[in-house]
Amino acid sequence: MRISELSGKEIIHLETGKRLGVVGHTDLLFNEETGEVESLIIPHGSIVSWGKGKKETIIDWKDIETIGQDMILIHAQK
């Protein structure tokens, strides 16, 4: 799968149905040795909310349950 194929997909928590973000507004963390994606990093808030609460959510690639046409479903324990 290409990164461009992930762009625009919503990231949804499978158990809660909560929308966590959209790929394209997230960062990807790669393993430098293998080139594999390790995590999605979803930023929170904006410049206005600087310093208030958690700034990002990190989702391990292994927590992705399925990648569909419009969304990515995750099953994270965090």
Distance bins in CASP14 RR format, pairs under 12 A and 6 or more apart:
PFRMAT RR
TARGET T0000
AUTHOR 0000-0000-0000
RMODE 2
METHOD distances of the structure
MODEL  1
1 7 0 0 0 0 0 1 0 0 0 0 0
1 9 0 0 0 0 0 1 0 0 0 0 0
1 23 0 0 0 0 0 1 0 0 0 0 0
1 28 0 0 0 0 0 1 0 0 0 0 0
1 36 0 0 0 0 0 1 0 0 0 0 0
1 37 0 0 0 0 1 0 0 0 0 0 0
1 61 0 0 0 0 0 1 0 0 0 0 0
1 64 0 0 0 0 0 1 0 0 0 0 0
1 67 1 0 0 1 0 0 0 0 0 0 0
1 68 0 0 0 0 0 1 0 0 0 0 0
1 72 0 0 0 0 0 1 0 0 0 0 0
2 23 0 0 0 0 0 1 0 0 0 0 0
2 28 0 0 0 0 0 1 0 0 0 0 0
2 37 0 0 0 0 0 1 0 0 0 0 0
2 67 0 0 0 0 0 1 0 0 0 0 0
3 9 0 0 0 0 0 1 0 0 0 0 0
3 23 0 0 0 0 1 0 0 0 0 0 0
3 24 0 0 0 0 1 0 0 0 0 0 0
3 26 0 0 0 0 0 1 0 0 0 0 0
3 27 0 0 0 0 0 1 0 0 0 0 0
3 28 1 0 0 1 0 0 0 0 0 0 0
3 30 0 0 0 0 0 1 0 0 0 0 0
3 35 0 0 0 0 0 1 0 0 0 0 0
3 37 0 0 0 0 1 0 0 0 0 0 0
3 40 0 0 0 0 0 1 0 0 0 0 0
4 23 0 0 0 0 0 1 0 0 0 0 0
4 24 0 0 0 0 1 0 0 0 0 0 0
5 23 0 0 0 0 1 0 0 0 0 0 0
5 24 0 0 0 0 0 1 0 0 0 0 0
5 67 0 0 0 0 1 0 0 0 0 0 0
5 68 0 0 0 0 0 1 0 0 0 0 0
5 69 0 0 0 0 0 1 0 0 0 0 0
5 70 0 0 0 0 0 1 0 0 0 0 0
5 72 0 0 0 0 0 1 0 0 0 0 0
6 22 0 0 0 0 1 0 0 0 0 0 0
6 23 1 0 1 0 0 0 0 0 0 0 0
6 24 1 0 0 1 0 0 0 0 0 0 0
6 25 0 0 0 0 0 1 0 0 0 0 0
6 26 0 0 0 0 1 0 0 0 0 0 0
6 28 0 0 0 0 1 0 0 0 0 0 0
6 37 0 0 0 0 1 0 0 0 0 0 0
6 40 0 0 0 0 1 0 0 0 0 0 0
6 61 0 0 0 0 0 1 0 0 0 0 0
6 64 0 0 0 0 0 1 0 0 0 0 0
6 67 1 0 0 1 0 0 0 0 0 0 0
6 68 0 0 0 0 0 1 0 0 0 0 0
6 69 0 0 0 0 0 1 0 0 0 0 0
6 70 0 0 0 0 0 1 0 0 0 0 0
6 71 0 0 0 0 0 1 0 0 0 0 0
6 72 1 0 0 1 0 0 0 0 0 0 0
7 22 0 0 0 0 1 0 0 0 0 0 0
7 23 1 0 1 0 0 0 0 0 0 0 0
7 24 1 0 1 0 0 0 0 0 0 0 0
7 25 0 0 0 0 1 0 0 0 0 0 0
7 26 0 0 0 0 1 0 0 0 0 0 0
7 28 0 0 0 0 0 1 0 0 0 0 0
7 70 0 0 0 0 0 1 0 0 0 0 0
7 72 0 0 0 0 0 1 0 0 0 0 0
8 21 0 0 0 0 1 0 0 0 0 0 0
8 22 1 0 1 0 0 0 0 0 0 0 0
8 23 1 0 1 0 0 0 0 0 0 0 0
8 24 1 0 1 0 0 0 0 0 0 0 0
8 25 0 0 0 0 1 0 0 0 0 0 0
8 26 0 0 0 0 1 0 0 0 0 0 0
8 67 0 0 0 0 0 1 0 0 0 0 0
8 68 0 0 0 0 0 1 0 0 0 0 0
8 69 0 0 0 0 0 1 0 0 0 0 0
8 70 0 0 0 0 1 0 0 0 0 0 0
8 71 0 0 0 0 1 0 0 0 0 0 0
8 72 0 0 0 0 1 0 0 0 0 0 0
9 19 0 0 0 0 0 1 0 0 0 0 0
9 20 0 0 0 0 0 1 0 0 0 0 0
9 21 0 0 0 0 1 0 0 0 0 0 0
9 22 1 0 0 1 0 0 0 0 0 0 0
9 23 1 0 1 0 0 0 0 0 0 0 0
9 24 0 0 0 0 1 0 0 0 0 0 0
9 25 0 0 0 0 0 1 0 0 0 0 0
9 26 0 0 0 0 1 0 0 0 0 0 0
9 40 0 0 0 0 0 1 0 0 0 0 0
9 64 0 0 0 0 0 1 0 0 0 0 0
9 66 0 0 0 0 0 1 0 0 0 0 0
9 67 1 0 0 1 0 0 0 0 0 0 0
9 68 1 0 0 1 0 0 0 0 0 0 0
9 69 0 0 0 0 1 0 0 0 0 0 0
9 70 1 0 0 1 0 0 0 0 0 0 0
9 71 1 0 1 0 0 0 0 0 0 0 0
9 72 1 0 1 0 0 0 0 0 0 0 0
9 73 0 0 0 0 0 1 0 0 0 0 0
9 74 0 0 0 0 0 1 0 0 0 0 0
10 17 0 0 0 0 0 1 0 0 0 0 0
10 18 0 0 0 0 0 1 0 0 0 0 0
10 19 1 0 1 0 0 0 0 0 0 0 0
10 20 0 0 0 0 1 0 0 0 0 0 0
10 21 1 0 0 1 0 0 0 0 0 0 0
10 22 1 0 1 0 0 0 0 0 0 0 0
10 23 0 0 0 0 1 0 0 0 0 0 0
10 24 0 0 0 0 0 1 0 0 0 0 0
10 25 0 0 0 0 0 1 0 0 0 0 0
10 26 0 0 0 0 0 1 0 0 0 0 0
10 40 0 0 0 0 0 1 0 0 0 0 0
10 42 0 0 0 0 0 1 0 0 0 0 0
10 67 0 0 0 0 0 1 0 0 0 0 0
10 68 0 0 0 0 1 0 0 0 0 0 0
10 69 0 0 0 0 0 1 0 0 0 0 0
10 70 1 0 0 1 0 0 0 0 0 0 0
10 71 1 0 1 0 0 0 0 0 0 0 0
10 72 1 0 0 1 0 0 0 0 0 0 0
10 73 0 0 0 0 1 0 0 0 0 0 0
10 74 0 0 0 0 0 1 0 0 0 0 0
11 17 0 0 0 0 0 1 0 0 0 0 0
11 18 0 0 0 0 1 0 0 0 0 0 0
11 19 1 0 0 1 0 0 0 0 0 0 0
11 20 1 0 1 0 0 0 0 0 0 0 0
11 21 1 0 1 0 0 0 0 0 0 0 0
11 22 1 0 0 1 0 0 0 0 0 0 0
11 23 1 0 0 1 0 0 0 0 0 0 0
11 24 0 0 0 0 0 1 0 0 0 0 0
11 25 0 0 0 0 1 0 0 0 0 0 0
11 26 1 0 0 1 0 0 0 0 0 0 0
11 39 0 0 0 0 0 1 0 0 0 0 0
11 40 1 0 0 1 0 0 0 0 0 0 0
11 41 0 0 0 0 0 1 0 0 0 0 0
11 42 1 0 0 1 0 0 0 0 0 0 0
11 57 0 0 0 0 1 0 0 0 0 0 0
11 58 0 0 0 0 0 1 0 0 0 0 0
11 59 1 0 0 1 0 0 0 0 0 0 0
11 63 0 0 0 0 0 1 0 0 0 0 0
11 64 0 0 0 0 1 0 0 0 0 0 0
11 65 0 0 0 0 0 1 0 0 0 0 0
11 66 0 0 0 0 0 1 0 0 0 0 0
11 67 0 0 0 0 0 1 0 0 0 0 0
11 68 0 0 0 0 0 1 0 0 0 0 0
11 70 0 0 0 0 0 1 0 0 0 0 0
11 71 1 0 0 1 0 0 0 0 0 0 0
11 72 1 0 1 0 0 0 0 0 0 0 0
11 73 0 0 0 0 1 0 0 0 0 0 0
11 74 1 0 0 1 0 0 0 0 0 0 0
11 75 0 0 0 0 0 1 0 0 0 0 0
11 76 0 0 0 0 0 1 0 0 0 0 0
12 18 1 0 0 1 0 0 0 0 0 0 0
12 19 1 0 1 0 0 0 0 0 0 0 0
12 20 1 0 0 1 0 0 0 0 0 0 0
12 21 0 0 0 0 1 0 0 0 0 0 0
12 22 0 0 0 0 0 1 0 0 0 0 0
12 23 0 0 0 0 0 1 0 0 0 0 0
12 42 0 0 0 0 0 1 0 0 0 0 0
12 59 0 0 0 0 0 1 0 0 0 0 0
12 64 0 0 0 0 0 1 0 0 0 0 0
12 65 0 0 0 0 1 0 0 0 0 0 0
12 66 0 0 0 0 0 1 0 0 0 0 0
12 67 0 0 0 0 0 1 0 0 0 0 0
12 68 0 0 0 0 0 1 0 0 0 0 0
12 70 0 0 0 0 1 0 0 0 0 0 0
12 71 1 0 1 0 0 0 0 0 0 0 0
12 72 1 0 0 1 0 0 0 0 0 0 0
12 73 1 0 1 0 0 0 0 0 0 0 0
12 74 1 0 0 1 0 0 0 0 0 0 0
12 75 0 0 0 0 0 1 0 0 0 0 0
12 76 0 0 0 0 0 1 0 0 0 0 0
13 19 0 0 0 0 1 0 0 0 0 0 0
13 20 1 0 0 1 0 0 0 0 0 0 0
13 21 0 0 0 0 0 1 0 0 0 0 0
13 42 0 0 0 0 0 1 0 0 0 0 0
13 57 0 0 0 0 1 0 0 0 0 0 0
13 59 0 0 0 0 1 0 0 0 0 0 0
13 63 0 0 0 0 1 0 0 0 0 0 0
13 64 0 0 0 0 0 1 0 0 0 0 0
13 65 0 0 0 0 1 0 0 0 0 0 0
13 71 0 0 0 0 0 1 0 0 0 0 0
13 72 0 0 0 0 0 1 0 0 0 0 0
13 73 1 0 0 1 0 0 0 0 0 0 0
13 74 1 0 1 0 0 0 0 0 0 0 0
13 75 0 0 0 0 1 0 0 0 0 0 0
13 76 1 0 0 1 0 0 0 0 0 0 0
13 77 0 0 0 0 0 1 0 0 0 0 0
13 78 0 0 0 0 1 0 0 0 0 0 0
14 20 0 0 0 0 0 1 0 0 0 0 0
14 59 0 0 0 0 0 1 0 0 0 0 0
14 63 0 0 0 0 1 0 0 0 0 0 0
14 64 0 0 0 0 1 0 0 0 0 0 0
14 65 1 0 1 0 0 0 0 0 0 0 0
14 66 0 0 0 0 1 0 0 0 0 0 0
14 71 0 0 0 0 0 1 0 0 0 0 0
14 72 0 0 0 0 1 0 0 0 0 0 0
14 73 1 0 1 0 0 0 0 0 0 0 0
14 74 1 0 0 1 0 0 0 0 0 0 0
14 75 1 0 1 0 0 0 0 0 0 0 0
14 76 0 0 0 0 1 0 0 0 0 0 0
14 77 0 0 0 0 0 1 0 0 0 0 0
15 63 0 0 0 0 0 1 0 0 0 0 0
15 65 0 0 0 0 0 1 0 0 0 0 0
15 73 0 0 0 0 1 0 0 0 0 0 0
15 74 0 0 0 0 1 0 0 0 0 0 0
15 75 1 0 0 1 0 0 0 0 0 0 0
15 76 0 0 0 0 1 0 0 0 0 0 0
15 77 0 0 0 0 1 0 0 0 0 0 0
15 78 0 0 0 0 0 1 0 0 0 0 0
16 73 0 0 0 0 0 1 0 0 0 0 0
16 74 0 0 0 0 0 1 0 0 0 0 0
16 75 0 0 0 0 0 1 0 0 0 0 0
16 76 0 0 0 0 0 1 0 0 0 0 0
17 71 0 0 0 0 0 1 0 0 0 0 0
17 73 0 0 0 0 1 0 0 0 0 0 0
17 74 0 0 0 0 0 1 0 0 0 0 0
17 75 0 0 0 0 0 1 0 0 0 0 0
17 76 0 0 0 0 0 1 0 0 0 0 0
18 42 0 0 0 0 0 1 0 0 0 0 0
18 57 0 0 0 0 0 1 0 0 0 0 0
18 73 0 0 0 0 0 1 0 0 0 0 0
18 74 0 0 0 0 1 0 0 0 0 0 0
18 76 0 0 0 0 0 1 0 0 0 0 0
19 25 0 0 0 0 0 1 0 0 0 0 0
19 42 0 0 0 0 0 1 0 0 0 0 0
19 57 0 0 0 0 0 1 0 0 0 0 0
19 70 0 0 0 0 0 1 0 0 0 0 0
19 71 0 0 0 0 1 0 0 0 0 0 0
19 72 0 0 0 0 0 1 0 0 0 0 0
19 73 0 0 0 0 0 1 0 0 0 0 0
19 74 0 0 0 0 0 1 0 0 0 0 0
20 26 0 0 0 0 1 0 0 0 0 0 0
20 40 0 0 0 0 1 0 0 0 0 0 0
20 41 0 0 0 0 0 1 0 0 0 0 0
20 42 1 0 1 0 0 0 0 0 0 0 0
20 43 0 0 0 0 0 1 0 0 0 0 0
20 44 0 0 0 0 1 0 0 0 0 0 0
20 54 0 0 0 0 0 1 0 0 0 0 0
20 56 0 0 0 0 0 1 0 0 0 0 0
20 57 1 0 0 1 0 0 0 0 0 0 0
20 58 0 0 0 0 0 1 0 0 0 0 0
20 59 1 0 0 1 0 0 0 0 0 0 0
20 63 0 0 0 0 0 1 0 0 0 0 0
20 64 0 0 0 0 0 1 0 0 0 0 0
20 71 0 0 0 0 0 1 0 0 0 0 0
20 72 0 0 0 0 1 0 0 0 0 0 0
20 73 0 0 0 0 0 1 0 0 0 0 0
20 74 1 0 0 1 0 0 0 0 0 0 0
20 76 0 0 0 0 1 0 0 0 0 0 0
20 78 0 0 0 0 0 1 0 0 0 0 0
21 27 0 0 0 0 0 1 0 0 0 0 0
21 40 0 0 0 0 1 0 0 0 0 0 0
21 41 0 0 0 0 0 1 0 0 0 0 0
21 42 1 0 1 0 0 0 0 0 0 0 0
21 43 0 0 0 0 1 0 0 0 0 0 0
21 44 0 0 0 0 1 0 0 0 0 0 0
21 45 0 0 0 0 0 1 0 0 0 0 0
21 56 0 0 0 0 0 1 0 0 0 0 0
21 57 0 0 0 0 1 0 0 0 0 0 0
21 59 0 0 0 0 1 0 0 0 0 0 0
21 71 0 0 0 0 1 0 0 0 0 0 0
21 72 0 0 0 0 1 0 0 0 0 0 0
21 74 0 0 0 0 0 1 0 0 0 0 0
22 40 0 0 0 0 0 1 0 0 0 0 0
22 42 0 0 0 0 1 0 0 0 0 0 0
22 43 0 0 0 0 0 1 0 0 0 0 0
22 70 0 0 0 0 0 1 0 0 0 0 0
22 71 0 0 0 0 1 0 0 0 0 0 0
22 72 0 0 0 0 1 0 0 0 0 0 0
23 37 0 0 0 0 0 1 0 0 0 0 0
23 40 1 0 0 1 0 0 0 0 0 0 0
23 41 0 0 0 0 0 1 0 0 0 0 0
23 42 0 0 0 0 1 0 0 0 0 0 0
23 59 0 0 0 0 0 1 0 0 0 0 0
23 64 0 0 0 0 0 1 0 0 0 0 0
23 67 0 0 0 0 1 0 0 0 0 0 0
23 68 0 0 0 0 0 1 0 0 0 0 0
23 70 0 0 0 0 0 1 0 0 0 0 0
23 71 0 0 0 0 1 0 0 0 0 0 0
23 72 1 0 0 1 0 0 0 0 0 0 0
23 74 0 0 0 0 0 1 0 0 0 0 0
24 40 0 0 0 0 1 0 0 0 0 0 0
24 41 0 0 0 0 0 1 0 0 0 0 0
24 42 0 0 0 0 0 1 0 0 0 0 0
24 43 0 0 0 0 0 1 0 0 0 0 0
24 72 0 0 0 0 0 1 0 0 0 0 0
25 40 0 0 0 0 0 1 0 0 0 0 0
25 41 0 0 0 0 0 1 0 0 0 0 0
25 42 1 0 0 1 0 0 0 0 0 0 0
25 43 1 0 0 1 0 0 0 0 0 0 0
25 44 0 0 0 0 0 1 0 0 0 0 0
25 45 0 0 0 0 0 1 0 0 0 0 0
25 46 0 0 0 0 0 1 0 0 0 0 0
25 56 0 0 0 0 0 1 0 0 0 0 0
25 57 0 0 0 0 0 1 0 0 0 0 0
26 37 0 0 0 0 0 1 0 0 0 0 0
26 39 0 0 0 0 1 0 0 0 0 0 0
26 40 1 0 1 0 0 0 0 0 0 0 0
26 41 1 0 0 1 0 0 0 0 0 0 0
26 42 1 0 1 0 0 0 0 0 0 0 0
26 43 1 0 0 1 0 0 0 0 0 0 0
26 44 0 0 0 0 0 1 0 0 0 0 0
26 56 0 0 0 0 1 0 0 0 0 0 0
26 57 0 0 0 0 1 0 0 0 0 0 0
26 58 0 0 0 0 0 1 0 0 0 0 0
26 59 0 0 0 0 1 0 0 0 0 0 0
26 72 0 0 0 0 1 0 0 0 0 0 0
26 74 0 0 0 0 0 1 0 0 0 0 0
27 37 0 0 0 0 0 1 0 0 0 0 0
27 38 0 0 0 0 0 1 0 0 0 0 0
27 39 0 0 0 0 1 0 0 0 0 0 0
27 40 1 0 0 1 0 0 0 0 0 0 0
27 41 1 0 1 0 0 0 0 0 0 0 0
27 42 0 0 0 0 1 0 0 0 0 0 0
27 43 1 0 0 1 0 0 0 0 0 0 0
27 56 0 0 0 0 1 0 0 0 0 0 0
27 57 0 0 0 0 0 1 0 0 0 0 0
27 58 0 0 0 0 1 0 0 0 0 0 0
27 59 0 0 0 0 0 1 0 0 0 0 0
28 35 0 0 0 0 0 1 0 0 0 0 0
28 36 0 0 0 0 0 1 0 0 0 0 0
28 37 1 0 1 0 0 0 0 0 0 0 0
28 38 0 0 0 0 1 0 0 0 0 0 0
28 39 1 0 0 1 0 0 0 0 0 0 0
28 40 1 0 0 1 0 0 0 0 0 0 0
28 41 1 0 0 1 0 0 0 0 0 0 0
28 42 0 0 0 0 0 1 0 0 0 0 0
28 58 0 0 0 0 0 1 0 0 0 0 0
28 59 0 0 0 0 0 1 0 0 0 0 0
28 61 0 0 0 0 1 0 0 0 0 0 0
29 35 0 0 0 0 0 1 0 0 0 0 0
29 36 0 0 0 0 0 1 0 0 0 0 0
29 37 1 0 0 1 0 0 0 0 0 0 0
29 38 1 0 1 0 0 0 0 0 0 0 0
29 39 1 0 1 0 0 0 0 0 0 0 0
29 40 1 0 0 1 0 0 0 0 0 0 0
29 41 1 0 0 1 0 0 0 0 0 0 0
29 42 0 0 0 0 0 1 0 0 0 0 0
29 56 0 0 0 0 0 1 0 0 0 0 0
29 58 1 0 0 1 0 0 0 0 0 0 0
29 59 0 0 0 0 1 0 0 0 0 0 0
29 60 0 0 0 0 1 0 0 0 0 0 0
29 61 0 0 0 0 1 0 0 0 0 0 0
30 36 1 0 0 1 0 0 0 0 0 0 0
30 37 1 0 1 0 0 0 0 0 0 0 0
30 38 1 0 0 1 0 0 0 0 0 0 0
30 39 0 0 0 0 1 0 0 0 0 0 0
30 40 0 0 0 0 0 1 0 0 0 0 0
30 41 0 0 0 0 0 1 0 0 0 0 0
30 61 0 0 0 0 1 0 0 0 0 0 0
31 37 1 0 0 1 0 0 0 0 0 0 0
31 38 1 0 1 0 0 0 0 0 0 0 0
31 39 0 0 0 0 1 0 0 0 0 0 0
31 60 0 0 0 0 0 1 0 0 0 0 0
31 61 0 0 0 0 1 0 0 0 0 0 0
32 38 0 0 0 0 1 0 0 0 0 0 0
34 61 0 0 0 0 0 1 0 0 0 0 0
35 61 0 0 0 0 0 1 0 0 0 0 0
36 60 0 0 0 0 0 1 0 0 0 0 0
36 61 1 0 0 1 0 0 0 0 0 0 0
36 62 0 0 0 0 0 1 0 0 0 0 0
37 59 0 0 0 0 0 1 0 0 0 0 0
37 60 0 0 0 0 1 0 0 0 0 0 0
37 61 1 0 1 0 0 0 0 0 0 0 0
37 62 0 0 0 0 0 1 0 0 0 0 0
37 63 0 0 0 0 0 1 0 0 0 0 0
37 64 0 0 0 0 1 0 0 0 0 0 0
37 67 0 0 0 0 0 1 0 0 0 0 0
37 72 0 0 0 0 0 1 0 0 0 0 0
38 58 0 0 0 0 1 0 0 0 0 0 0
38 59 0 0 0 0 0 1 0 0 0 0 0
38 60 1 0 0 1 0 0 0 0 0 0 0
38 61 1 0 1 0 0 0 0 0 0 0 0
38 62 0 0 0 0 1 0 0 0 0 0 0
38 63 0 0 0 0 0 1 0 0 0 0 0
38 64 0 0 0 0 0 1 0 0 0 0 0
39 56 0 0 0 0 0 1 0 0 0 0 0
39 57 0 0 0 0 1 0 0 0 0 0 0
39 58 1 0 1 0 0 0 0 0 0 0 0
39 59 1 0 0 1 0 0 0 0 0 0 0
39 60 1 0 1 0 0 0 0 0 0 0 0
39 61 1 0 0 1 0 0 0 0 0 0 0
39 62 0 0 0 0 1 0 0 0 0 0 0
39 63 0 0 0 0 1 0 0 0 0 0 0
39 64 0 0 0 0 0 1 0 0 0 0 0
39 74 0 0 0 0 0 1 0 0 0 0 0
39 76 0 0 0 0 0 1 0 0 0 0 0
39 78 0 0 0 0 0 1 0 0 0 0 0
40 56 0 0 0 0 1 0 0 0 0 0 0
40 57 0 0 0 0 1 0 0 0 0 0 0
40 58 1 0 0 1 0 0 0 0 0 0 0
40 59 1 0 1 0 0 0 0 0 0 0 0
40 60 0 0 0 0 1 0 0 0 0 0 0
40 61 1 0 0 1 0 0 0 0 0 0 0
40 62 0 0 0 0 0 1 0 0 0 0 0
40 63 0 0 0 0 1 0 0 0 0 0 0
40 64 0 0 0 0 1 0 0 0 0 0 0
40 67 0 0 0 0 0 1 0 0 0 0 0
40 72 0 0 0 0 1 0 0 0 0 0 0
40 74 0 0 0 0 1 0 0 0 0 0 0
40 76 0 0 0 0 0 1 0 0 0 0 0
41 54 0 0 0 0 0 1 0 0 0 0 0
41 55 0 0 0 0 1 0 0 0 0 0 0
41 56 1 0 1 0 0 0 0 0 0 0 0
41 57 1 0 0 1 0 0 0 0 0 0 0
41 58 1 0 1 0 0 0 0 0 0 0 0
41 59 1 0 0 1 0 0 0 0 0 0 0
41 60 0 0 0 0 0 1 0 0 0 0 0
41 61 0 0 0 0 0 1 0 0 0 0 0
42 54 0 0 0 0 0 1 0 0 0 0 0
42 55 0 0 0 0 0 1 0 0 0 0 0
42 56 1 0 0 1 0 0 0 0 0 0 0
42 57 1 0 1 0 0 0 0 0 0 0 0
42 58 1 0 0 1 0 0 0 0 0 0 0
42 59 1 0 0 1 0 0 0 0 0 0 0
42 72 0 0 0 0 0 1 0 0 0 0 0
42 74 0 0 0 0 0 1 0 0 0 0 0
42 76 0 0 0 0 0 1 0 0 0 0 0
42 78 0 0 0 0 0 1 0 0 0 0 0
43 49 0 0 0 0 0 1 0 0 0 0 0
43 50 0 0 0 0 0 1 0 0 0 0 0
43 54 0 0 0 0 0 1 0 0 0 0 0
43 55 1 0 0 1 0 0 0 0 0 0 0
43 56 1 0 1 0 0 0 0 0 0 0 0
43 57 0 0 0 0 1 0 0 0 0 0 0
43 58 0 0 0 0 0 1 0 0 0 0 0
44 50 0 0 0 0 0 1 0 0 0 0 0
44 51 0 0 0 0 0 1 0 0 0 0 0
44 52 0 0 0 0 1 0 0 0 0 0 0
44 53 1 0 0 1 0 0 0 0 0 0 0
44 54 1 0 1 0 0 0 0 0 0 0 0
44 55 1 0 1 0 0 0 0 0 0 0 0
44 56 1 0 0 1 0 0 0 0 0 0 0
44 57 1 0 0 1 0 0 0 0 0 0 0
44 58 0 0 0 0 0 1 0 0 0 0 0
45 51 0 0 0 0 1 0 0 0 0 0 0
45 52 0 0 0 0 1 0 0 0 0 0 0
45 53 0 0 0 0 1 0 0 0 0 0 0
45 54 0 0 0 0 1 0 0 0 0 0 0
45 55 1 0 0 1 0 0 0 0 0 0 0
45 56 0 0 0 0 1 0 0 0 0 0 0
45 57 0 0 0 0 0 1 0 0 0 0 0
46 52 0 0 0 0 0 1 0 0 0 0 0
46 55 0 0 0 0 0 1 0 0 0 0 0
47 55 0 0 0 0 0 1 0 0 0 0 0
49 55 0 0 0 0 1 0 0 0 0 0 0
54 78 0 0 0 0 0 1 0 0 0 0 0
56 78 0 0 0 0 0 1 0 0 0 0 0
57 63 0 0 0 0 0 1 0 0 0 0 0
57 74 0 0 0 0 0 1 0 0 0 0 0
57 76 0 0 0 0 1 0 0 0 0 0 0
57 78 1 0 0 1 0 0 0 0 0 0 0
58 74 0 0 0 0 0 1 0 0 0 0 0
58 76 0 0 0 0 1 0 0 0 0 0 0
58 78 1 0 0 1 0 0 0 0 0 0 0
59 65 0 0 0 0 0 1 0 0 0 0 0
59 72 0 0 0 0 1 0 0 0 0 0 0
59 73 0 0 0 0 0 1 0 0 0 0 0
59 74 1 0 1 0 0 0 0 0 0 0 0
59 75 0 0 0 0 1 0 0 0 0 0 0
59 76 1 0 1 0 0 0 0 0 0 0 0
59 77 0 0 0 0 0 1 0 0 0 0 0
59 78 1 0 0 1 0 0 0 0 0 0 0
60 74 0 0 0 0 1 0 0 0 0 0 0
60 75 0 0 0 0 0 1 0 0 0 0 0
60 76 1 0 0 1 0 0 0 0 0 0 0
60 77 0 0 0 0 1 0 0 0 0 0 0
60 78 0 0 0 0 1 0 0 0 0 0 0
61 67 0 0 0 0 0 1 0 0 0 0 0
61 72 0 0 0 0 0 1 0 0 0 0 0
61 74 0 0 0 0 1 0 0 0 0 0 0
61 76 0 0 0 0 0 1 0 0 0 0 0
62 74 0 0 0 0 1 0 0 0 0 0 0
62 75 0 0 0 0 1 0 0 0 0 0 0
62 76 0 0 0 0 1 0 0 0 0 0 0
62 77 0 0 0 0 0 1 0 0 0 0 0
63 72 0 0 0 0 0 1 0 0 0 0 0
63 73 0 0 0 0 1 0 0 0 0 0 0
63 74 1 0 1 0 0 0 0 0 0 0 0
63 75 1 0 1 0 0 0 0 0 0 0 0
63 76 1 0 1 0 0 0 0 0 0 0 0
63 77 1 0 0 1 0 0 0 0 0 0 0
63 78 0 0 0 0 1 0 0 0 0 0 0
64 71 0 0 0 0 0 1 0 0 0 0 0
64 72 1 0 1 0 0 0 0 0 0 0 0
64 73 1 0 0 1 0 0 0 0 0 0 0
64 74 1 0 1 0 0 0 0 0 0 0 0
64 75 1 0 0 1 0 0 0 0 0 0 0
64 76 0 0 0 0 1 0 0 0 0 0 0
65 71 0 0 0 0 0 1 0 0 0 0 0
65 72 0 0 0 0 1 0 0 0 0 0 0
65 73 1 0 1 0 0 0 0 0 0 0 0
65 74 1 0 0 1 0 0 0 0 0 0 0
65 75 1 0 1 0 0 0 0 0 0 0 0
65 76 0 0 0 0 1 0 0 0 0 0 0
66 72 1 0 0 1 0 0 0 0 0 0 0
66 73 1 0 1 0 0 0 0 0 0 0 0
66 74 0 0 0 0 1 0 0 0 0 0 0
66 75 0 0 0 0 1 0 0 0 0 0 0
67 73 1 0 0 1 0 0 0 0 0 0 0
67 74 0 0 0 0 0 1 0 0 0 0 0
68 74 0 0 0 0 0 1 0 0 0 0 0
END
